[in-house]
Amino acid sequence: MSVLTKMTDDFRQRSRGGWYTANVVRMVGCLLAALLVVGQADAATLEYNWTVEWVDYSMESLFTRKAIGINGKWPIPAVVGTQGDTLVVHVTNKLEEATSLHFHGLFQNGTNYYDGAVMVTECGVPPAGGTFTYRVALTQAGTFWIHSHSKSQTADGLRMPLVIRDPHEHYTYDDEIILPLQDWFREPASVLMKQFNNADPHVRFRPAIPYGIIGGQCANSKRLRFEAGKTYRVRLSNIGATFDFHFSIDAHPMRVIEIDGVAVKQHVTHGITLSPGQRASVLVSALDTAEWNYMFHADMYTDLLEMPKYNPLNFTGTVEYSPIAKTRRHVRAMPWMAVSDLDLEPLDREPMLDPPDTRVTLNAYSGIFSDQTFRHSFNNITYAAPHVPTILTALTTGDMAMNASVYGHTSNTHVLRHLDVVEVLINNYDYYSHPFHLHGHVFQIIETGSIRQGRVYWKSAMQVPTKRDTVLVRGGGYAVVRFRADNPGVWLFHCHIDFHIMLGLQMTFVEAPDMIQERMGTALPEKFRENCIAQGIKTTGNAAGSRGLDLGNEDAEAPTPYPDRFESYDPPPGWQLISYIIHGNKDDVESIASPTHKGNAESTQSSH
């Protein structure tokens, strides 16, 4: 055992425990050279003991309901580290169902088993006292978040910001503000799920009015304290379950410098829109005088539900220069216009990826299925979890792991070869937007546009395309994204509206199964299989826990769609699609009719 390992282990044993106790191991002096070997001169181990449990949360004087908190607290505070640190989280689950933690936006290169997707990369932390330890290398820098990837637990509150600071930050600023934005319903997610998958549209779309929580406080009460003449990095993250937020500050232009953990060339804007799962950093220069305070806006767009009276929901807070100053309301000439993804240029200047080796088309539909419920689907397949976690199927089926069928029809799996350039065309046939998130990667956004009939409109990427891990595809729209399959593992691709995940709008990429077996076959963490066995979950074989392609009655049990009962991408009369106005395309203000993309065709998967 090395001196460094011995000192680290001794320190952990002495200091383990407590609420958010970050047991920080910082080595200096003679250990500096050892730390430089891994490229980080001041690396730390951030160690936490978290008990996941229900807590009571009071929405000021409005209502009190249960939320899933950590160590008795909700909202859950941000986790802050530095690139090069290691995050160690010991989880004890006191819920009545399995739980997990997903470190949203982190690549988990070589540690796919810590990605936190239940029945995909793990079995979940068992209920009623089950435990598991996540060990996550913070190799990236930027604004991320942590949330459950088990059932609808994110919607019930198991979510928090994760900030990883760059020791070699490109931009200069005086201070930073971590500002998570989240929606919050009076009803628990289990009640809302029964509403949202009801076959009767009068039930499905009846108002479920959300409330806003901004920076951990009830909306309209949050204060951001500015000092005249200083520059602030505001780290924004939409960690909510359902709705978009549009953020702006009266009389204060912003400079976008990061999206989804990708540093970008600064871009001036008066507002930025974030869908669930998306993050951004903006630089805001304080004014030179503290004579006035100003308002900031976090407007929530509720296009998903038929609530024109409540769309948008205008939440505000105060940018406070002085506790005794009055607040000046600034009239904004274009209050809803926002920066477009395709206008942002990554600082690393990675050129557009080579012509793709593999093309995948994903058609997103929603409608009534054969079990008489409303569901979402990709290519008419509504996702259902396999009986064996997909990563274990990849690890235990030998050469069969290269065959997508072994993972089961309802996992909607595409197998990718190592280092292939993968192009995904996403067609959204719904009339509302979907924010699509890819685990394990960022992707380049190559093109966006409309699949509606009529006027032709699309927008193509620059030679240095925008990169992020969550892209918003508007109703009746499409997006083309590309990524390189350079991270062997099992990675979900899904809508990040929590209820749409539950209703089946997700699919699976199994990337380089042969290399998964080579790199992770003997590396599964302690308690990984034990937690599966404790919950009666099989740990070997295909999606059904059998050999070869014998999947039993899986296909017969899967609900199938009624194509004549799909939703249309044309919204119902009177539907108020405010979000169309806010994404920087004035054509959408005039009309929401546009083209058929040249690649909009039937679903295919092709290679060389």
PyMOL commands that set and color helices and strands:
alter all, ss='L'
color gray80, all
select helices_A, chain A and resi 3-15+29-37+112-114+189-196+201-204+308-310+341-343+390-396+398-402+404-407+409-411+498-502+513-520+528-534+554-557+578-581+587-590
alter helices_A, ss='H'
color red, helices_A
select strands_A, chain A and resi 45-59+63-70+79-82+86-93+102-104+130-137+142-147+159-165+175-185+210-214+217-218+223-225+231-238+244-249+254-259+262-269+272-274+279-285+292-301+313-320+326-328+358-369+374-378+413-416+421-428+434-438+443-450+458-460+467-468+470-473+477-484+489-495+506-511+561-566+605-606
alter strands_A, ss='S'
color yellow, strands_A
deselect
rebuild
show_as cartoon
